């Protein structure tokens, strides 16, 4: 029997049934969308309840959350446990793909964070399309892990100096590790609050607007050069340009400074010309 060499993708989502959703809803999301997408992208999907089935202690689950090479987080019902686990993952600046059900209000005030949305009805063709979209997002997120413009990294978005870190543990000191992690989370919250206050000035070095403008501009450049036109199918190229257009329009709406607004307007015009 061939040995499983796939890397783990830790899944952050509700496990039990949730009020307002049909019985087994999130189980269907996991089995029909998330697991196949992970498999297509070369990952082994892993939820907390599956980790527990291996008789690992709580600290091992926590370490999986922090150390897994990839993670997916479903924000659909604003589950407190889900948000806490996402906060830990973000504090340690580990890659994560955000998904949510269509119609779910954006949960964060940090507008540039990207989400992938799935249909509540989960019709056959919608599920297949979602699997491919999530697979592509997993691959793109993995490729962008070391990129300073990685938009789903709060640490990079807010230009924080360093992510949180766990100390080396000896003799299975679980309580010490959890206390340390709690302290790190409190420090992270303070840094985020300070950085968000500073980010009200979009001109500051490392601002969200600057990162996003640079990221979208580079993507447009890649999609419009002669090499891309020969290697990327027209339909895929237009879809990616349309996505960049929507992101640029949303960012322009949140610009405070007139100059930033103008930069994004020009970027949108550039994307329109590329689509022509």
C-alpha positions as CSV (number, residue, x, y, z in Angstrom):
1,X,0.0,0.0,0.0
2,X,1.4,3.4,-1.1
3,X,2.4,5.7,1.7
4,X,0.4,8.9,2.0
5,X,2.9,11.7,1.3
6,X,0.4,14.5,1.1
7,X,0.8,17.5,3.4
8,X,-1.9,18.3,5.9
9,X,-4.5,21.1,5.4
10,X,-6.2,21.9,8.7
11,X,-9.9,22.6,8.3
12,X,-11.4,25.3,10.6
13,X,-15.2,25.1,10.5
14,X,-18.2,24.1,12.6
15,X,-18.3,20.4,13.3
16,X,-21.7,19.9,15.0
17,X,-25.0,21.1,13.6
18,X,-25.6,24.8,13.8
19,X,-28.9,26.8,14.3
20,X,-30.2,28.3,11.1
21,X,-28.6,25.5,9.0
22,X,-30.0,22.2,7.9
23,X,-28.9,19.1,9.8
24,X,-25.5,18.0,8.5
25,X,-25.0,21.1,6.4
26,X,-21.3,21.7,7.3
27,X,-20.7,18.0,7.0
28,X,-21.8,18.2,3.4
29,X,-19.6,21.3,2.8
30,X,-16.7,19.3,4.2
31,X,-17.3,16.1,2.3
32,X,-18.4,17.5,-1.0
33,X,-16.4,20.7,-1.4
34,X,-13.4,20.9,1.0
35,X,-12.1,17.3,1.0
36,X,-12.2,16.9,-2.8
37,X,-10.6,20.3,-3.2
38,X,-7.8,19.5,-0.8
39,X,-7.2,16.2,-2.6
40,X,-7.1,17.9,-6.0
41,X,-4.5,20.4,-4.7
42,X,-2.4,17.6,-3.1
43,X,-3.4,18.0,0.5
44,X,-4.8,15.7,3.2
45,X,-7.8,17.5,4.8
46,X,-7.8,17.3,8.6
47,X,-10.5,18.5,11.0
48,X,-10.1,18.7,14.8
49,X,-12.6,15.9,15.3
50,X,-10.5,13.7,13.0
51,X,-7.3,14.6,15.0
52,X,-9.1,13.5,18.2
53,X,-9.9,10.2,16.7
54,X,-6.2,9.4,16.7
55,X,-6.1,9.8,20.5
56,X,-3.9,12.9,20.3
57,X,-4.0,15.3,23.2
58,X,-5.4,18.8,23.0
59,X,-1.9,20.3,22.5
60,X,-1.4,18.1,19.5
61,X,-4.6,19.5,18.0
62,X,-3.3,23.0,18.7
63,X,0.1,22.2,17.1
64,X,-1.7,20.9,14.0
65,X,-3.6,24.2,13.8
66,X,-0.4,26.2,14.0
67,X,2.0,24.0,12.1
68,X,-0.1,22.5,9.2
69,X,1.3,23.8,5.9
70,X,-2.2,24.9,4.8
71,X,-5.6,25.7,6.3
72,X,-9.1,26.4,5.2
73,X,-11.5,28.4,7.3
74,X,-15.3,28.5,6.8
75,X,-16.7,31.8,8.3
76,X,-20.3,31.2,7.4
77,X,-22.0,31.3,10.8
78,X,-19.5,33.4,12.8
79,X,-18.8,30.5,15.1
80,X,-16.7,31.7,18.1
81,X,-14.5,28.6,18.1
82,X,-13.9,29.0,14.4
83,X,-12.9,32.7,14.9
84,X,-10.6,31.8,17.8
85,X,-8.8,29.1,15.7
86,X,-8.5,31.5,12.8
87,X,-7.1,34.2,15.1
88,X,-4.4,31.7,16.3
89,X,-3.6,30.7,12.7
90,X,-3.3,34.4,11.6
91,X,-1.2,35.3,14.7
92,X,1.4,32.8,13.6
93,X,1.2,34.1,10.0
94,X,0.3,30.7,8.6
95,X,-1.4,30.4,5.2
96,X,-5.2,30.1,5.2
97,X,-7.9,30.2,2.6
98,X,-11.2,31.8,3.7
99,X,-14.5,30.5,2.5
100,X,-18.1,31.3,3.3
101,X,-21.7,30.7,2.2
102,X,-23.0,33.2,-0.3
103,X,-25.0,36.0,1.4
104,X,-22.8,35.9,4.6
105,X,-21.9,39.4,5.5
106,X,-18.1,40.1,5.6
107,X,-17.1,39.5,9.1
108,X,-13.9,41.6,9.2
109,X,-13.5,45.4,8.7
110,X,-10.3,44.7,6.8
111,X,-11.9,44.9,3.4
112,X,-9.1,43.5,1.2
113,X,-9.2,40.0,2.8
114,X,-10.4,37.7,0.1
115,X,-13.2,35.1,0.5
116,X,-14.4,32.3,-1.7
117,X,-18.1,31.9,-1.6
118,X,-20.1,28.7,-2.1
119,X,-23.9,28.2,-2.8
120,X,-26.1,27.1,0.0
121,X,-28.0,24.8,-2.3
122,X,-24.7,23.1,-3.4
123,X,-26.0,21.9,-6.8
124,X,-23.9,19.4,-8.6
125,X,-22.3,21.8,-11.1
126,X,-21.8,24.5,-8.5
127,X,-20.0,22.0,-6.3
128,X,-17.7,21.0,-9.1
129,X,-16.9,24.6,-9.9
130,X,-16.3,25.4,-6.2
131,X,-13.9,22.4,-6.0
132,X,-11.8,23.8,-8.8
133,X,-12.0,27.4,-7.4
134,X,-10.9,26.2,-4.0
135,X,-8.1,24.0,-5.4
136,X,-6.8,27.0,-7.4
137,X,-6.9,29.2,-4.3
138,X,-5.0,26.6,-2.2
139,X,-2.3,26.5,-4.8
140,X,-2.1,30.3,-5.1
141,X,-2.0,30.7,-1.4
142,X,0.8,28.2,-1.0
143,X,2.7,30.0,-3.8
144,X,2.2,33.4,-2.1
145,X,3.2,32.3,1.4
146,X,6.6,34.1,1.3
147,X,5.2,37.1,-0.7
148,X,5.0,40.3,1.3
149,X,1.9,41.3,-0.6
150,X,0.0,38.2,0.5
151,X,-3.4,39.7,1.2
152,X,-4.8,36.9,3.4
153,X,-2.0,37.4,5.9
154,X,-3.0,39.9,8.6
155,X,0.6,40.1,9.8
156,X,1.8,41.2,6.3
157,X,-1.3,43.3,5.6
158,X,-0.7,45.4,8.7
159,X,3.1,45.5,8.3
160,X,3.7,43.8,11.6
161,X,7.3,43.1,12.3
162,X,7.1,39.4,13.4
163,X,4.4,36.8,13.8
164,X,3.8,34.9,17.1
165,X,6.1,32.0,17.9
166,X,5.8,28.9,20.2
167,X,8.7,28.1,22.5
168,X,10.4,24.7,22.5
169,X,8.5,22.4,24.8
170,X,9.9,19.8,27.2
171,X,8.2,17.0,29.1
172,X,4.8,17.8,27.6
173,X,4.1,21.0,29.5
174,X,0.7,21.7,27.9
175,X,-0.5,24.3,30.3
176,X,2.6,26.4,29.9
177,X,2.3,26.3,26.1
178,X,-1.4,27.3,26.3
179,X,-0.7,30.1,28.7
180,X,2.1,31.3,26.4
181,X,-0.2,31.2,23.4
182,X,-2.9,33.1,25.2
183,X,-0.3,35.9,26.0
184,X,0.8,35.9,22.4
185,X,-2.8,36.3,21.3
186,X,-3.3,39.3,23.6
187,X,-0.2,40.9,22.3
188,X,-1.3,40.3,18.7
189,X,-4.7,41.9,19.4
190,X,-2.9,45.0,20.7
191,X,-0.7,45.2,17.7
192,X,-3.6,44.8,15.3
193,X,-5.6,47.6,17.1
194,X,-2.6,49.9,16.9
195,X,-1.9,49.0,13.2
196,X,-5.5,49.5,12.3
197,X,-5.5,53.0,13.8
198,X,-2.3,53.8,11.8
199,X,-3.8,52.4,8.7
200,X,-6.4,55.2,8.6
201,X,-3.6,57.1,6.9
202,X,-3.4,55.2,3.5
203,X,-0.2,57.0,2.6
204,X,1.8,55.4,5.4
205,X,4.5,52.9,4.4
206,X,3.2,49.4,4.1
207,X,-0.5,50.5,4.0
208,X,-3.2,48.1,2.9
209,X,-4.0,50.3,-0.1
210,X,-0.4,50.3,-1.3
211,X,0.0,46.5,-0.9
212,X,-3.2,45.9,-2.8
213,X,-2.5,48.4,-5.6
214,X,0.9,46.8,-6.1
215,X,-0.5,43.2,-6.0
216,X,-3.3,43.9,-8.5
217,X,-1.0,45.9,-10.8
218,X,1.5,43.1,-10.9
219,X,-1.3,40.5,-11.6
220,X,-2.6,42.7,-14.5
221,X,0.9,43.0,-15.9
222,X,1.4,39.2,-15.8
223,X,-1.9,38.6,-17.6
224,X,-1.3,41.1,-20.4
225,X,2.2,40.4,-21.4
226,X,2.8,38.4,-24.6
227,X,3.9,35.3,-22.8
228,X,0.6,35.1,-20.8
229,X,-1.5,35.6,-24.0
230,X,0.1,32.5,-25.5
231,X,0.1,30.3,-22.3
232,X,-3.2,31.3,-20.6
233,X,-6.5,30.4,-22.3
234,X,-8.5,33.5,-23.2
235,X,-11.5,32.5,-21.0
236,X,-9.2,32.0,-17.9
237,X,-7.4,35.2,-18.6
238,X,-10.7,37.2,-18.8
239,X,-12.0,35.5,-15.6
240,X,-8.9,36.5,-13.7
241,X,-9.1,40.1,-15.1
242,X,-12.7,40.3,-14.1
243,X,-11.8,39.2,-10.5
244,X,-9.1,41.8,-10.3
245,X,-11.6,44.4,-11.6
246,X,-14.0,43.6,-8.8
247,X,-11.3,43.7,-6.2
248,X,-10.0,47.1,-7.5
249,X,-13.5,48.5,-7.5
250,X,-14.1,47.4,-3.9
251,X,-10.8,48.9,-2.8
252,X,-11.5,52.2,-4.5
253,X,-14.8,52.5,-2.6
254,X,-12.8,52.2,0.7
255,X,-10.1,54.7,-0.2
256,X,-10.0,57.7,2.1
257,X,-7.5,59.9,0.3
258,X,-8.4,61.4,-3.1
259,X,-5.0,60.4,-4.5
260,X,-5.5,56.8,-3.6
261,X,-9.0,56.8,-5.1
262,X,-7.5,58.2,-8.4
263,X,-4.8,55.5,-8.4
264,X,-7.3,52.8,-8.3
265,X,-9.5,54.5,-10.9
266,X,-6.6,54.5,-13.3
267,X,-5.9,50.9,-12.4
268,X,-9.5,50.0,-13.2
269,X,-9.2,51.7,-16.6
270,X,-6.0,49.8,-17.3
271,X,-7.9,46.5,-16.5
272,X,-10.7,47.5,-18.9
273,X,-8.2,48.1,-21.7
274,X,-6.6,44.7,-21.0
275,X,-10.0,43.1,-21.3
276,X,-10.8,44.8,-24.6
